[in-house]
Amino acid sequence: MITVGVEEEYLLVDPVTLLPAPLVDDVRATAGLGAAPIADAQEVQDELLQAQIEVATPVCEALEEVGGHLLRLRHAVASAAQANGCRIAASGAAPLRDAEPVPVTGRPRYLRMHGEARQLVDEQLICGMHVHVGIPDRETGVAVLNRLRIWLPTLLAMSANSPLWDGRATGFASWRTIIFGRWPVSGPVPRFAGFADYEARAEALLASGVIADRGQLYWQARLSENYPTVEVRCCDVQLDADEAVMLAGIVRALVATAIAEEKAGVAPVHWQPELLQAATWHAARHGLSSTLLDPDGRPRSSGDALCMLLRHIGPALEESGDLREVNSLVHRLLRRGTPADRQRRAFADGGLPAVTELITAEATAP
C-alpha cells in the first residue's frame, strides 16, 4: 500500500470579530505541552505568522486513518484555541484582517523572510493543505511530478476555499492561490528531464540568491526534502475533514497511476507552461463553477472534468479500496459545491457573522 500523510494549516481568529489572533504559542502549549497533552508536540506546529497553526498526521496506509487523525488533531487544536479565547478557522485565506500586521513567528528563517519581503509576509494569512504520498525513489518522484502537473488545476478547483479578503468577495474561488503565487518560485510545477535536472535547477535557484533554502521552492507539487514523498501543495485547507480525506485519496491515486504508467512506458501528457499557468489561474478564479481543462487542454464542464479524473484514477482507487468512498465524496462535492461556494452563500445570507460560524464550526464537524 502506498502511504499517505496530510498537513493542514488553520487560522486562529477572534470568535467575535473574526480578526486573526496571534496566539499560536499559547495554543500549542495547551495542545501538546501540558501534563496530559491532547496532541503530540510534533503533530502541532507554528507557522510563518503567529495567527496560524499547522497539524500533521502520522504516515497512514488507509484513508480511514487519515480521517481519524485529522479529526483528532482538529479537535485538539480547536479545544486548545478555545481555552485561550480564540477559535480555529478552516479557511484558505483570512476573510478579515486588522490594520496592524500579525506578528511574525520568531524563528530566524521567518524573520529573514519578513526582512526580505515584508508586504508578502504581512499578507501571508493563507492556509493550505499538503498531501504527502510515498515514492520508492526520487527519480520516480520526478516522473510522478511530470505526470501529475496537468491534474493540479482540477485539484485546485475542487479544493477552493478562500473567496473572501478584507471583508469583501474577491471574485476568486481561491484567493490563496493568487496571494501565494507572488513568491519568486511558486505556482505550477515545471517539467523536468529527470531527477538530475530537478536537482540542477533547484541548485541554480539557490545559487541565484533569490531564495534562501529549498523550503522556498513553493511549486504546487515538489519532492519533499524531509520525507521520501511527493508533496502536493495546490489545495486550500478544507472546511471539513471528509473533504480533506477525499483530496488525499485522489492525490494518492494520481501518484499510484503515475507510477504504474511510468513502469508501463505510457507516454506522459505534457502541457506548455503558459497553458498550465492559464489553467491554474482559471481554476483559482472559478473553482467548479465554470469549465476545467481536460488532459488534451480542451475546456470541459467541471462535472465532465471530474468524471475524466475519476476514470483516470479508477483502477488505483479500486486497488487501494478507496473507490466507493472517493466517488461518494466527489459526487457530494458536485451537489453542494466547493467550500468557496459555501463561504459565498454564508456571506450572502448572513455576512461575516455567518462566515465565522461556517469556517469555525465546520472545522471540527464529523
C-alpha positions in Angstrom: 0.0 0.0 0.0 1.3 3.4 -0.9 1.5 5.6 2.2 -0.1 9.0 2.6 0.0 11.8 5.1 -1.7 15.2 5.3 -0.6 18.6 6.7 -3.2 21.2 7.3 -2.9 24.9 8.3 -5.6 26.8 10.2 -6.1 30.4 11.1 -6.5 31.4 14.8 -9.3 34.0 14.9 -11.2 36.1 17.5 -14.6 34.4 17.8 -16.5 37.7 17.8 -14.6 39.9 15.3 -13.1 37.2 13.1 -9.8 39.1 13.2 -6.6 37.0 13.3 -5.5 36.2 16.8 -1.7 35.9 17.2 -1.8 33.2 19.9 -0.1 30.2 18.4 2.4 29.8 21.2 -0.3 29.6 23.8 -2.5 27.3 21.7 0.5 24.9 21.0 1.4 24.9 24.7 -2.2 24.0 25.7 -2.5 21.3 23.0 0.8 19.5 23.4 2.9 20.5 26.3 0.7 20.1 29.3 0.7 17.3 31.9 -2.0 15.5 29.8 -1.3 16.5 26.2 -4.2 16.3 23.8 -1.8 16.1 20.8 1.8 15.2 20.3 4.0 18.3 20.2 5.4 17.2 16.8 1.9 17.0 15.3 1.1 20.6 16.1 3.5 23.3 14.8 3.7 27.0 14.4 3.8 28.7 11.0 5.1 31.9 9.4 2.6 34.2 11.2 1.5 33.9 14.8 -2.1 33.6 13.9 -1.5 30.4 12.0 -1.1 26.8 13.3 -0.3 23.6 11.4 -1.1 20.0 12.1 0.4 16.9 10.5 -0.9 13.4 10.5 1.3 10.4 11.0 2.1 8.2 8.0 -1.1 6.4 7.0 -2.0 3.5 4.8 -5.8 3.7 4.9 -8.0 6.8 4.2 -9.9 5.9 7.4 -6.6 6.5 9.3 -6.2 9.9 7.6 -9.7 11.0 8.5 -9.4 9.8 12.1 -6.1 11.6 12.7 -7.4 14.8 11.1 -10.5 14.8 13.3 -8.4 14.1 16.4 -5.9 16.9 15.5 -8.6 19.4 14.6 -10.4 18.8 17.9 -7.2 19.0 19.8 -6.2 22.4 18.4 -9.8 23.7 18.5 -10.1 22.8 22.2 -6.7 24.4 22.9 -7.7 27.5 20.9 -11.0 27.8 22.8 -9.1 27.6 26.1 -7.1 30.6 25.0 -10.0 32.7 23.9 -9.8 32.1 20.1 -11.1 29.7 17.5 -9.5 27.8 14.6 -10.9 28.7 11.2 -10.6 26.3 8.3 -10.4 28.9 5.5 -7.8 29.2 2.8 -7.5 32.9 3.4 -8.4 35.2 6.3 -11.7 36.8 5.5 -10.8 39.8 7.5 -7.5 41.5 8.6 -6.6 44.1 11.1 -4.9 47.3 10.2 -1.8 46.2 12.0 0.1 43.2 10.6 0.1 40.0 12.5 3.5 39.4 14.2 5.9 37.0 12.5 6.8 33.8 14.4 10.2 34.4 15.9 12.2 31.8 14.0 15.3 33.1 12.2 14.1 31.8 8.9 10.7 33.6 9.2 12.3 36.8 10.4 14.7 36.7 7.5 11.8 36.2 5.1 10.0 39.2 6.6 13.0 41.4 6.2 13.3 40.5 2.6 9.6 40.5 1.5 7.8 42.4 4.2 4.5 43.0 2.4 4.3 39.5 1.1 4.8 38.1 4.6 2.3 40.5 6.2 -0.3 39.3 3.7 0.5 35.6 4.1 -2.6 35.0 6.1 -3.4 32.0 4.0 -3.8 28.3 4.8 -3.2 25.3 2.6 -3.4 21.5 2.7 -0.4 19.5 1.7 -0.7 15.8 0.8 2.5 13.6 1.1 2.5 10.3 -0.9 5.3 7.8 -0.5 7.5 7.1 -3.5 10.2 4.4 -4.0 12.9 6.8 -5.0 13.4 10.4 -6.1 13.8 9.6 -9.8 10.4 8.0 -9.7 9.2 11.1 -7.8 10.2 13.4 -10.6 8.4 11.2 -13.1 5.3 11.4 -10.9 5.6 15.2 -10.9 5.8 15.3 -14.7 2.5 13.3 -14.9 0.7 15.0 -12.0 1.1 18.6 -13.2 -1.8 18.6 -15.7 -4.2 17.5 -12.9 -3.2 20.1 -10.4 -5.6 22.8 -11.7 -8.5 20.3 -11.3 -7.4 19.6 -7.7 -7.2 23.3 -7.0 -10.7 23.9 -8.4 -12.1 21.1 -6.2 -10.4 22.4 -3.1 -11.1 26.2 -3.5 -11.9 27.7 -0.1 -10.7 31.3 0.0 -13.2 33.6 -1.7 -13.1 36.5 0.8 -10.4 39.0 1.7 -10.6 42.2 3.7 -14.2 41.6 4.4 -15.2 41.5 0.7 -15.7 38.9 -2.0 -12.6 38.8 -4.2 -14.3 37.3 -7.3 -11.9 34.3 -6.9 -12.7 30.9 -5.5 -9.1 30.5 -4.3 -7.6 33.9 -3.4 -5.0 32.0 -1.5 -3.6 30.8 -4.9 -3.2 34.4 -6.1 -1.6 35.5 -2.8 0.9 32.6 -2.8 1.7 33.0 -6.5 3.6 36.2 -5.8 6.7 34.4 -4.4 9.6 34.1 -6.8 9.4 30.3 -7.1 5.8 29.3 -6.9 2.8 28.2 -9.0 2.7 25.3 -11.5 5.4 22.7 -11.2 7.9 22.8 -14.2 8.5 19.8 -16.4 11.8 18.1 -15.6 14.0 15.8 -17.8 14.7 13.6 -14.7 16.0 13.8 -11.1 19.3 15.2 -12.2 17.6 18.0 -14.0 15.4 18.7 -10.9 18.4 18.9 -8.7 20.4 21.1 -11.1 17.5 23.5 -11.4 16.9 23.6 -7.7 20.6 24.3 -7.0 20.6 27.0 -9.7 17.8 28.7 -7.9 19.6 28.5 -4.6 22.9 29.8 -6.2 21.0 32.8 -7.6 20.5 34.1 -4.1 16.8 34.9 -4.8 15.7 32.1 -2.5 17.4 31.1 0.8 16.6 27.4 1.0 14.7 24.6 -0.6 11.8 25.3 1.6 11.1 28.2 -0.7 10.6 26.0 -3.7 6.9 26.8 -3.5 5.8 24.9 -6.6 2.3 23.4 -6.3 4.0 19.9 -6.2 7.5 19.1 -5.3 9.8 16.4 -3.8 9.8 16.6 -0.1 13.2 17.4 1.4 12.3 15.7 4.7 10.4 12.6 3.7 10.5 10.0 0.8 7.4 11.6 -0.7 5.9 13.7 -3.4 4.2 16.7 -1.8 1.2 18.1 -3.5 0.6 21.7 -2.2 -2.0 23.2 -4.5 -5.1 22.7 -2.3 -6.7 25.2 0.1 -7.3 23.9 3.6 -10.7 22.2 3.7 -13.8 23.2 5.6 -14.3 19.6 6.9 -12.2 16.6 7.4 -14.1 14.5 4.9 -13.2 16.9 2.1 -9.6 16.6 3.1 -9.8 12.8 3.0 -11.3 12.9 -0.5 -8.4 15.0 -1.8 -5.9 12.8 0.0 -7.4 9.7 -1.7 -7.4 11.4 -5.1 -3.7 12.5 -4.8 -2.6 9.1 -3.7 -4.4 7.5 -6.6 -2.9 10.1 -9.0 0.6 9.1 -7.7 -0.1 5.4 -8.0 -1.4 5.8 -11.5 1.6 7.9 -12.5 4.0 5.2 -11.1 2.1 2.4 -13.0 2.1 4.4 -16.2 5.8 5.1 -15.9 6.6 1.4 -15.3 4.4 0.5 -18.3 6.1 3.1 -20.6 3.0 5.1 -21.2 3.9 8.4 -22.7 3.1 11.3 -20.3 0.8 14.2 -21.4 2.7 17.5 -21.4 1.3 21.0 -21.4 3.3 24.1 -22.2 4.0 26.3 -19.2 1.7 29.1 -20.4 -1.3 26.7 -20.8 -0.7 25.3 -17.3 -0.4 28.8 -15.8 -3.7 29.8 -17.5 -5.5 26.7 -16.3 -4.3 27.3 -12.8 -5.5 30.9 -12.8 -8.8 29.8 -14.3 -9.3 27.2 -11.6 -8.4 29.7 -8.9 -10.9 32.2 -10.4 -13.9 29.9 -10.8 -13.4 26.7 -8.8 -16.0 24.3 -10.1 -18.5 27.0 -11.3 -17.0 27.1 -14.9 -15.0 24.9 -17.2 -11.8 23.0 -16.5 -9.2 21.8 -19.0 -9.2 18.1 -19.9 -5.8 16.3 -20.4 -5.8 17.5 -24.0 -6.1 21.1 -22.9 -9.7 21.5 -24.1 -12.4 23.1 -21.9 -14.9 20.8 -20.3 -17.7 21.3 -17.8 -16.4 20.8 -14.3 -18.6 17.7 -13.9 -17.2 16.1 -17.1 -13.6 17.0 -16.0 -14.1 15.3 -12.6 -15.6 12.2 -14.3 -12.5 12.1 -16.5 -10.3 12.4 -13.4 -12.2 9.5 -11.7 -11.8 7.3 -14.8 -8.1 8.1 -14.9 -7.5 7.0 -11.3 -10.3 4.4 -11.0 -8.0 1.3 -11.1 -5.7 2.8 -8.4 -8.7 3.7 -6.2 -10.1 0.2 -6.6 -6.7 -1.4 -5.8 -6.4 0.7 -2.6 -10.0 0.1 -1.6 -10.9 3.8 -1.8 -13.1 3.8 -4.9 -16.5 3.9 -3.2 -15.5 6.5 -0.6 -13.8 8.8 -3.0 -16.6 8.5 -5.6 -19.2 9.3 -3.0 -17.3 12.3 -1.7 -16.8 13.7 -5.2 -20.5 13.4 -6.0 -21.2 15.2 -2.7 -18.9 17.9 -3.7 -20.6 18.3 -7.1 -24.0 18.5 -5.3 -23.2 21.1 -2.7 -20.4 23.0 -4.3 -16.9 23.8 -3.2 -16.0 25.2 0.2 -15.7 28.6 -1.6 -19.3 28.3 -2.8 -20.4 27.6 0.8 -18.5 30.6 2.1 -20.0 32.8 -0.5 -23.5 31.6 0.3 -22.9 32.2 4.0 -21.6 35.7 3.3 -24.6 36.5 1.1 -27.1 35.2 3.6 -25.6 36.5 6.9 -22.4 38.5 6.2 -19.2 37.9 8.2 -21.0 36.5 11.3 -22.4 33.7 9.2 -18.9 33.1 7.6 -17.4 33.0 11.1 -19.9 30.3 12.1 -19.2 28.3 9.0 -15.4 28.3 9.0 -15.1 27.7 12.7 -17.9 25.2 13.3 -17.2 23.1 10.2 -13.6 22.7 11.1 -14.4 20.1 13.7 -17.6 18.7 12.2 -17.6 14.9 12.0 
